[in-house]
Amino acid sequence: MDRAEPRRCRFVNKIIADEPAIDNELTRLTPPITGYASEPLVTLEEACEPLEVLIKKLQNYVAMAKYYSQNPADNLSQDESAAIYLYTLEWSPSKNSLYIMLNRTLRAPDRSELTLKPWFKYLKLFLTALAKLPILSTSNRQPIVYRGIKMNIDNAPYTPGSFITWWAFSSCTTSISLLQSDKFLGTTGDRTIFNIETTTGKNISLHSHFGREDEVLLMPGTYMEVISLVNPAPQLHIIHLREKVPPVCLLEPPFEGTSVRLPHMYINILV
């Protein structure tokens, strides 16, 4: 069985080209993510079959994900938990890892149901699993999660009062100290921290290859208001974002009844 490589922490992105927060996708009119929900729920092996032409040796990592998901938490099935586990894996070269290729497809300027079609079965399984996870909970306020990038992006479209959309899955952490550790974002050099008030982020730690990272996943099509942008130190910028219900549904729910059972829990479902 192939081994996963040590992973770049996904909530600290060092590769500008893969960072959704700094390209024109934020303000671009992009079609909602639809079409996948009508797919049947299948095993992870079956869900990944259409992706084998895109990702080499994918079934090796599918086998690894299934092996480490034999006793899943949160009342998920083995295949549902393994779909999350597979997303958290990174292998060499990292650009061929499933999560990078999926997110590149989601944020592509020409994204359509046709370009997403090979991902439909996996998205059905993956988003069904995420919908079943409990919401983050704190008393009297929206939970705050953190994401960072090692560069300065203190400019438009991050203007206080504006609204932006992140079209890819976005990995965040609940631990600001972990984010600022030398292993990840650090405390020197140009860097930007996103403080995100989320209503729908899901903690995937119990189903992750990297369970100690306190990883919270924001769904594709997350719609947010820019609350503030501050520059507390010469090389540090902090952008405060607050998740909002979008004006139109940006992400089709994974199964019927989701909007009734989980109106405040799953993103982009209008009530």
N, C-alpha and C positions, 0 to 999 in steps of 0.2 A: 504494500500500500504506500502511495506517495505521501510524503510528509509536507505539511504546510510550512511555509517560510515564516520567520519572524515578521510581524506585520507592522507597517506604518500605522500609527494610530489614526483612525479615520476622522476623529473629531479635531485633529490638527493636520491640516492638509498643506503639504509643502510644494505640491505640484500645481502651479498656477492654472495650467490648461484643464485640470480636472476639478477646479473649484467653482461651483455653481454661483457662488456669491459675488463674483466679480465680472461676470460677462453680461451680455444684454438679454439673457433669458429672464432677468428680473422684471423687465417691463415689456417683454415681447408678448404679443398676442398668440398664444399657443393653444391648440385644441385640447379639451379635457381628455383625461386618460380613461378610455372606455374600451369595451369589446371583450375583455378577458373574463368578465364575471360569468358569462354563459358557458365557459369551459367546465367540464366535470372535474370533481376532485379526484385526483389519481395519486399514485405513489410518487415519491420523489424521483425514482428512476424514470418513470414514464413522463413526469413533468419536465425532465431535463433532456429527454431524447431529441426534441427539436433544436436544442442548443449545442449538440455535439459537433455540428459543422462549424460553429463559431468559437467554441472553447475546447482546446485539445485536452485529452485525458480527463474530461469532466467527470465521467463515471467513477474514476478513482477517488475523487473528492466526495462524490455522492456516497460512495461506500464508507468513507471515513465519517461523514456526517451521520449516516444511519447507525454506525457502530457506537458513536458517542451520544446517541439520543435514545437509548433503549429504555430509559426510565424517566420520561419527560415530566416536568412540573406543569402547573397551571392547567391541568386537564387537557393538554394537547395530545394529539396522537403522535406516534413516533415520526411519521412522515412530516407532520406540521412542524414539530420541534426541529427536525433535521433540515427543513427548508430554511429556518432561521440560522442554524449552525453553519450551513453551507454558505450563506450570505456573509458570515463573519470571517470565513477563511480567506487567506491571501497566499498565493503561491508565486513561484518565479517563472517568467517575469511578472511582476505585479500588475502590469497593464492588462494581462490576460485573465486576471482574477474575475470571478463572476460579478462581484459587487461593482467593480470598476466598469465593466462592460455594460452591465444593466443601467447604471446611472448615466453613462455616456449616451446610451440610447434614449433615456428619458429626457435628457436636457438638449437633445439634438434639435437644431432649428427646423429641420424637416420631419420631425417626429409625426407619425401617423399610426393608425391601426395596422397598416400594412407593415411598417418597420418594426412595430411592437409584436406582431403576430408570433414570431418564434418564442417570445417570452410569456405568452398568455397562460399556458398551463402552469408554469412556475409562479407567475404572479398570482394566479388563483390560489395556489397552495400557500404561498408566502403571506399574502395579505389576509387570507382566512386565519392563519395562525396568529398574525399580529392583532387582528380584530378580537381574538379571544383572550388576549393578555389583559390584565387589570390596568386601569389608568393609574398614573402617578397621583399621589394624594398628599396634600399639605393642608394645614388648617388656615382657613380664611383668605387664601390667596392662590393664584395660579402657581404651580411648580415652576422653578427656574432651572434651566439646563444651559450648558455652555459649549461653545464651539469656537475654534480659533484658526487663524491662518498666519503664517510667518511673512506678512507683508502689511503695508499701510494701504487701507482702502477707505480712507475717510473722505469719500466724495460721493457725488450722485451715482446711483439713485438712492443712496442711504441718507435722504434728507428727512429730518424729523417731520412727521405728519404725512409722509408718503406711504404707499402700500407696495409691497413686493411679494413675489412668489418664488419659492424654491421648488423646482420641478423634479429634482432627484430625491431619493432617500437621503436623509442627512443624519449622520451619526453625531451625537452629542454626549456629554457626560454630566452627571449630577455633582461632580466634585471639581470645584475650581482649583483646589490645591493640586489635584492630579493633572489638570490641564496645564498649570503653570510650572510643573516639575521639569527638571532639566531633560528628562526622558522625552518630553513632548514639546509644548510650546516654549517653555523656559521663561526667563525673566529679563533677557537682554535682546537687543536687535529689534528691527521693525516687526511689529506683531499687532494683530487686531483680535479682540475677543468679542464674540457675540453672546450677550446675555439674553436668553430667550424665555419668555413666559409662554408655556405651552399648556394647552388643554387636552391634547390628544397624543402626546409622545408616549411611546411604550418602552419600558425597561426590558431589554432582551438578555440581561446578564445570565439568567438561569438557562438560557438556550444558546449561549455564545461559546466559541472557542477561546475567548478571552474574557472569562467571567468576572475578573477583578477590575475591569475598566469602568464599571458602573455605566455601561453604554445605554443611552436612550435613543431610539430611532424616531425621527420625524418622517411622516409619510410624504410621498411625492405630491406636489400641488399644495404644499403648506403655504398659506396666505397670511402675511404678517404686516402689522403697522410698525413703522420706525418711530420709536418713542423719543430716543435721544442719541446723540453722538458726542462723546467727550474725549478729551486728550489729557489724561491725568499725569502723563510722563512724556518726555520727548519722543520716545519711540513706541509708545503704547496708545492705542485707540480702543475705546469700548463702545460698542453699538448695542443699544437696548431695543429688542424686538418683542412685540406682543402678538401672539397668534389670534387671528380673527376668523369668523365665518366668512367665506368668500361670497361675492355677489352672485356667482353661479357655481354649480357643482363641478369641481375640478378633478375629482377622482371618483369613479364609479365604485359603489360599495361592493364587496366581494360576494355577498350572498343576500338574498331577499330577506327583508325584516331587519337588516342592520340598522337602518335609519330609525326604526321604531324602538328597537331594544337598546340601542346605544347612541341616542341623539347627541349627547355631549361628549361622547367617548371616541368617536371615530371621525376623522377629519373630512371636510368637504361634503358633509351630508346636511342639506339645508332643512330647517324645521319651520 
